[in-house]
Amino acid sequence: MVVHSSVQVRYKGEDVGDQVADMIVEDHVLLALKAQEKLPRAHKAQVLS
């Protein structure tokens, strides 16, 4: 497990930029951790994408 690592993000085969991952597990899973009472609309869209 790697915590807070910069990764290159690809979507449908296209590079879309770099992101700091909160956690990477087994080199396959990228987790974005959120802790709030209510998830703002912009964050909900990010979680669902």
N, C-alpha and C positions, 0 to 999 in steps of 0.2 A: 504494500500500500504506500502510495506517495501522497503527501499533503501539500497543498498550495504550490502547484507546479504550472509553469507556462506551457500551453499546448497550442498547436496549430489546429484550427477548426475547419472542417470541410463539410459542405452540405450539397448533396446530390452531385458529388464529384468535383465541386468548385471550392477553391480556397476562399474562406470568408473572413479570415483574420486570426489573430491570436487571442486567447482567453486564459485567465488564471483559473485553473481548476481547483476547487476546494479539496477534492479527493479523487484519486485514480486507483482502481482496484484491479489487479491482474492484467494491467495494460489494456483493458477493454472498457471499463465502466467509468464514465465521467459523471461525478455528482456535483450538483450545485446546491449547497445547503442554505436553507432559508429558515429564519426563526422570527415570526411575527404573529400577532393575534389574528390579523386579517391580511391576506395576500393582495397587494395592489394589482390592478388590472394589467399593468405593463409586466410585472413579474409573473403573473399567471400565464400570459402569452409566451413568455420566455420558457417557463417550465413545460408547457405543452408542445413547444417546437422541437 
